Amino acid sequence: MTKLDQYINPAQAFYLSLMAKNSTIVAGRGVGKGMMAASTLRRNFEGMPGSNTALVAPNAKRMWTNIIPSWDTHLRRWGFVDGIHYAWGKKPPKAWGWAEPIQRPMNWENTLSFWNGSYATIISQDRKGTSNSQSFDYILIDEAKFIDFEQLKDETYPANRGNGNVFGKLYYHHGIAKFSDMPTTNKGSWFLRDRKKCDPEKLAVLEGLVLELYDAKKKISDMIAAGQRPTAQQMFYLRKLSRTVNMLRADTYLYKEFSSIENLEILGEDFIAQCYRDMPPATFRTTIMCKRVEHSEDSFYNAKTDRNLYSSANTSHFESVGYNMEKLRHVDCLTDGDVDVASAIWVAMDANANINWGVVGQPGEDMILRVLKSFYTKYDRRLPELVDDICDYYKPMKRKEVVFCFDATFKGNNYGVDKSDFYRVVKRRFEKNGWSVKLLYIGRPWSHPKKQGLINGMFKGQGIYRIMINEENNPDLLNSIDSAMTVNGTNQKDKSGEKKPETEESPLEGRTDGSDAFDTLCIAVETGGSAVCSGGYGGGFV
């Protein structure tokens, strides 16, 4: 392999130097969590030949389209070659001459295998029982905020066992590493409790000893480079110090939170400023600054809980493309497991001069309204471009039929799009993309108390339809929903931010526009556009 010089930012250097047996890293976007996780995997497959590391992900879509492509990039960057040093999702042919693993996998399709017999088993939580009858030497968890902790605890943790006679002397054997950005839900916050496991004083001692070990190694290396021979005492001290550090690594829990500022040298100030402008405030605080979410009892959607969230992946799609890395990087509705291809999609929007939102859902025969995905466009990308984005994502659908739900705000307004009403602009654009359109008009906008009562009832399962939101496909919409507050404890949604000009402190996506589009979808599905709107202004299919 060729030697590679690679920049390591402070957060990565901190993790890689300590490399504790058990660790939890919570870091903002761009910090380089993928490199940390891939380095942990590399330590395992190189240090434990023939071992089995569990790679745990919430679902197959996130694993094969987000996590694995990142790890594959790092493996290639380090000089490893697909088909020579490693292979995704297939049994290595005997002709390759690779070493045998200690325990052969039951299904090679769910593995990342290496030339020295080591392999990693992909544990996707949307497939029940994938940890059954397994024996893992290490557990590596990425995107921990989407992981179901109860399922992890019941299915995967008990399988972290075995091979003590082979790897028992290695301090990291049977360890667990978790990586994530800051969670925004109570269910996704399970790993934040790991902070209590971390002893700051013990961690400080480990940091000091690691630095001393580095200095000792460098001194000996410099001596050898200068043609000098280290003394027996120096070598004895180095071995003793290494053992002490590893003993402490095994006994010290590493918990650390990093903001994206840790990688400022690579990301640049412009990136942080751009995120500050473009992200909803709640998203910026969690995704970039790695700040914990403060939940409020004054939420407009106070009946929404983690039970209204789900994830769904189309695992057959990943198998059909042969786990090809380039094909897996393209994400559209084929990667989703919750789309009913035989039914129309329902779309509701919110229009503004500077930002436009689209929320896509499908009401099912099981009386569940699934909020499949949400989109938004800003500034010079307006309603036509928003429709294009939706059509591109759902292009693989055989039945191209959309029910477009809208209220009176989409009549008589155009914000300079053209001289047509909003709903006509949307209808024509869908038709231009080859979709047939049914218009569902719900009349005048509902009063806030009536809207809140209906939607919170749907969240509770007390309406005709129960609301379920695809958590993975709607991160910004969920932030818009969770950020929507009431005015002084009333039933009025606080929309005051929408009337203010955009500033770095108040980016457009952080306002209630996204939740307004969500409201329209919920009302349209629950009422079918019938004349139940406040003030007696009804609607229906046009």
N, C-alpha and C positions, 0 to 999 in steps of 0.2 A: 504494500500500500504506500501511496505517496504521502509525504508530510504536508499537513495543512495548518496554516495559521488562521485562527478563528477568534474574532472579538467576543469576549465574554463580558456582559454587563454586570454591574455590582450585585444585582439580585441573583443572577446565575452563578456568579463566583461564590457567593455566600452559600448557596445550596450545594454546589458541586464540591466545595472544600470540606463541608461538614458531612454530607452524605450519611445521615443517621439511618439506622435500621427502619425506624418508623417516622414518617413526616407528613405534614399537611402544609401545602403551599397555596395561599390565596393571593392571586396577583392580577393586576389590571391588564388590559389589552396591550399587546406589543412588548410585554416584559420578557417573553420567551419561555413560557411554560412548556411548550412543545419540545424545546431543546432539552429542558430539564428532565422531562418524562422520558424522552428518547435516550438520554444519557444513563438514566436509571436502568432502562431496558438493556442497554449495551453492557453496563456493568454486570447485569445478571447473566446474559447469554455468554459473555466471555469468561466471567469468573466462575460460572457453574455449568460446565459443559454437560449436555444431556438433560438440563433442567427444564422445568415447565413454569413459566410466568403467566399469571392470569391478567389479561388486559380487559378491564371492566368498563363498559359504556352503557348509557341508558337505553340505547336502541341501535339497531343496525345502521340506520341512516346516518346518525351522528358519528358512529364509529368509522364507516367507510367513506363518508364525504368530508368530514372535518378532521378527525383525529389521525387516522391512518395515513392520509396523504401528507400530513405534516411530518410524521415519523419517517415515512419513506423518503422525504426530502432530506432529512438529516442523515439517514443511513447513506444515501448517495453522496452527500457532501463529505462524509467521512471516508469515502472511498469504497464502500461496499457496493457490490454489483448484484442486481436482481438476476437470479438464475445461476450465480456463481457462489455468492456468499449467503444469500437468503432467498426465500420464495414465499409469496403470499397465496394462501388459500388452495394449496395443492400438495400432494405427496411428492417428495423429491424422488426422481427416478434413480434406480440403482446405478445407472451408468454414471451418475454424478460422483459416486464414491463418497457420499457424506456419511458421517458417523451416525450410529443409531442412538435415539434418545433412551433414557433410563426406562421410561414408561411411554409406550407409543400412544399417540392420541387416538381417540375413537373416531374422530371425523377430521380429516385433514383440511376440509374446506374452511374450517373456522380457526386456522392456525397461521402463524408466521414462523416458518422454520429456518434454521441456520445450519451452516456446513458442519459444525462441531456437535451436532445432535441436539442442541438446545432448541426449544421452540416456545412460542407464546400462544396461549389459547384465548380466543376472543370470546368474552362473556357478554352477551347482549341481553339486557334485562327484559326486552320485549319477547324473548324466547324463554319460557319457564323451564327450569331444570337443567340449564346448560352447565351448571357447576356439579351436577350429580355424578357420583362415582369418579370424581377428579381428585388428583393430589397435586397441589400447587407448591412451588418453592418460594413464591413471592406473589404479592397482589399489587397491581399497578392500576390506579383509578384516575381517569381523566374526565373532565367536565363533571366533577363530583356534585355540583349543584342540581344536576338532573337525575342523580341516582336515587333509587328507592332504598332507603337505609334498611328498612325491615327485610326486604328481599335480600339485600346484601348480607345482612347479619345472619339470616336463616339459611341461605343457600351457598354463599361463596366463602364467608369467613371460616366455616367448619372444614372446608376443603384445603385450607392452608396448612398442610401437614405432610409428613413423610420425608424420606430421603435424608433423615438425620444422620445416618451412618455414612453418607457420602459428603454432605455439605454442612454438617453440624458445627464444624469448627469456624465457619464463616460467620462473621458477626451479623450480616444482613439477611441470612437465611430465614425464611418465613416472616420477612418484614412486610410492611404495607406503606405505600406512598400514594398520597391523594393530591390532585391538582385541580384548581378551579379558579374562576373569577368570583367576585362577591355575589352571593345569592340574593334574590329579591323576594323569595317566598319563605314562609316558615318551614315548609316541608324540605326545601332545598338547603336549609341552614344547619342541617344535622352535623356537619363536620366542623362547624365553628366552635362546637363544644370541645374540640381537641385542644384548644388553647389552654384549658385547665390541666391538660396532661403535661404541658411544657413547663419545666422548672427553669426560670430565667437564670438563676445562679449556676445551675449545672450546665446550662447552655453556654454561659459565659466562660466557664472553665474549659468546656470543649473547644470553644473558639480560640482561647489562649493556647491550648495544647496543640491544636492544628497549626497555628502560626509558628509555634516552637518547632514542630515537626518539619514544617516547610523550611525554616531557617537551617535546621540540622541537615536536611537533605541537600539544600543548596550549597552549604559549606563543604560537604563531602564531594559533591559534584564539581565544585570549583577546584578542589584539591586535585581530583583526578584529571581534570582538564589541564591543570598546570603541571602534570607529571608527578604529583606527590601521592604517596600511599597513605590512606587513612589509617589511624591507629586502631588496634583491637578494642580499645576503650571507647572510641568514637562509634565504631560499628555496634558494639554491645549496647551503648546508650540509644542509638537509632532504633535497634530492634525492640528494646524495652519501651521506648516512647511510642513506637508504632502499635505495639500490643495494648498499651494504656489507652491510646486514642481510640482504637477499635472497640475496646471494652466499654468506653464511655459512649461511643456511637451506638452501641447496642442498647445502652441503658438510658439514653437521653432522647426524649421526644422532641422533634423539631417542628415547631409551629411558627409560621411567619406570614405576615401580610405585606405585600409590596404594591405600591401604586405604579402607574405607567411612567412616572417621572424617573424611576430607577433606570430606564433605558433611554433617557433623553438624548444622549449622544447619538444614538442611531435613529430614533424616531424624529427628533428635532422639535423645536418649539412650535413650528408651523403645524405639525401634526396635532399636538396637544390643543393648540388654539382652534384648529379646524374641528376637532371633536367637541370642543367647548361650544362652538357655534352650532354644529349640526346635530348634536345628540340631545335628546330630552334631558333635563337636569337630573332626573333620577337615574337615567342610564349613565350619564357622565360620572355621577358620584360613585356608582357601583362598578362600572366597567373600566373606567380610567383611573379614578382616584382610590378605588378599592375601599370605599367607605360603607359601613353597615347601614342597612335600611332602617329607618324609623317608621314603624307602622302607626297609623292614626285611626282613632275611633270615629273621626268625622268624615270618613270616606263616603262618597256618594253611593258606591257599590259595596255597602257594608255586609252584604250577604255572600259575597264571593269568598270562597275558601280554596285551599289547595285541592280539594276534592273536585273542583270544577276544571282542573287542568289535566292534560294527558299528553302522551307522545305516541306517535305511530309511524312505523317505517315499513316500506315494501321490500322485504328481504329477498323476494324472488327476483327483483330487479338487479340487485347486486350480484346474484348468482348468474343471471342471464348475460351480464357483460363480462363474465369471467374474472371479476375483481380487478379489471384493468384500471390502473391508476388514472390515466388520462380521461377515460370515460366517467370515472367516479367523481371527477372534479366538476362535472356538469350537473347542476342540480335543477330539476324541474319536478312536476307533479308525479312523475314515475317513481320518485324516491319516497313518496308518501303512501302510507298504508290506509289512510282514512278517507280517501276520495272514492266516491261511488261513481264509477265511470259511466254507469247506465242512467244517471240522473243529471239534471241541470245543476249548475252552480248558481248560488244566489249572491249578488253583489250589492253592497250599499256604499255610498260615498259621502264625503264631506268636502265641500269646495271652498276655497279661499283664494285671494289674490296671490298669496305667497306659498301656500302649502295645500296639497290635496291628498286625501286619504281614501283608500279603498279597502273594504273588509269583505272577505269571501267566506261563505259558509254553505252548508247543506243540511236541511232538515231531514231526518231519517224516519223510516217507518217505526223505529224504536222510540219515537217521540223525543229524540235528542237533537238539538241544534248544535252541530259541530262547526266551530269557527276554525276554518281550515288554515287560512293565511291572511296576512294583511300587507298592504303596500302603501307607500307615500311618495309623492314627487314634490319638488320645491322650485320656486322662482320661475324660470322660463320653461321648465318641464311641468306641464299642467295636465288637465283632464285627458286630452288625447294620448299623451305619453303614459299616463297612469293606466289607461285601458290597454295600451300596447304591452306594458309590463305584465299585466294580468294575463293577457292572451299568450304571451311568450311562455309564461310559466305553465299554463294549462294547455299548451299547444298539442301535447300527445293525446289529449282526450278525444275519443272517437265521436262522442256526442257533444257537439259544440253548441250548447244551448245555455243561455244565461237569463236568469230572472233579475232584472235591475230594479232595485227598491229605492224609492226617493220620496221626498216630501216637497212641500210648497217652495222651499228655498231653491229648488232646482228648476223652478218656473220663473221666468221673467228676469233671470240673472245670467250674466255671461262673463263678467270680469275681463272683458277684452279677448276672450277666446275666439269668438266670432260673433255674429249678430244673432245666433241661435241661442235658445235656452239651454241650460246645462244638460238636461236630460236628453235633448235631441242630439247634442254633441256626443254624449256617451253612446247613445244608441247607434248613431252613424259609424262611430269608430269601431264598435264591436262588430258591426256588419261588414265593415271594410276588412276586418281580420277573419272573416268567414264564419262569424257566430250569428245564430238566430237569437233574437231578443224579445223577451216578454217584459212589458213595463208594469210595475206594481207601485201604484201611487198611494201613499198613506195619508195624504191630506196635509193640513197645517201641522207645524211642529207641536208635539205634545207639551203640556205643562210639566215642569220638572218633578213635582210630587207624584203625578200620575205615572210618568216615565219611570221614576225610581221604584215605585211600588210594583209595577209590572216586571221590570228586569230583575229586581232582587227576588221576586217570587220565582222567576225562571231559574235563577241561580240555586235557589233552595229546592227546586224540583216541584214547586207548588203550582206551576202554570201548566199549560198544554204541553209545552216543550221545556226540557231541561237544558241549560247552557253548558257546553263543554268546550274548552279552548285548547287548541294545540299549542302547548307551551313553547315548543321549539320553533315553530313557524311564526310566532307573534310576540317577540320580545318587546318591541317598541309599543305595540298596542297595549300589552299588559302594563307597561310603565305608564301609558296615558290613562288607562283605567285606574290603576292603583294611585295615581297622582291626582285624580279628580276628587276634590274636596267639596264639602257643603259650605254654604255661607252662614257663619255664626250659628252652627248647629241646626239650621233649618233644613228643609228638603230641597232647597235650591242648589243646583250645581254651580260652583264658583267658576264662571267663565270670564272673569275680569282680565285674565292674562291674554286672551285672544285679541283684545282691543289695543294692546300696547305694541309699539314697534319692536322688532326683533333686536335683542342685544345678546352679548355673550352670556349674561346672567339669565336670559329668558329666550332660548332658542325655540323655534316654531314647533318642533316635534314634541316639546315638553308640555304643550298646552292641551286643551280638551278636545281638539278637532278629531283626533283618532277615536276617542271614546264616543263622540257624536255620531260618527259613521257606524260604530258598533251598535249604538242605540237604535238607529234606523233599521239595521238588519234584524235586531231582536224584535222590534215592534212589528215589522212587516211579516216575519215568520209566525209570530204568535197570533196576530190578528188577521193575517191574510189581506190586509188593507181594508178591513171592514170599517164601518162608520162608528168607531168607538173613540175617536180622538177628542181631546179636550176642546170644548167650544162647539162640538157637533160637526166639525169639518171632517168628513169621511173621505174614503178613497176606494181603491180596488184596482183590478187589472185594467189597463188602458188598451 
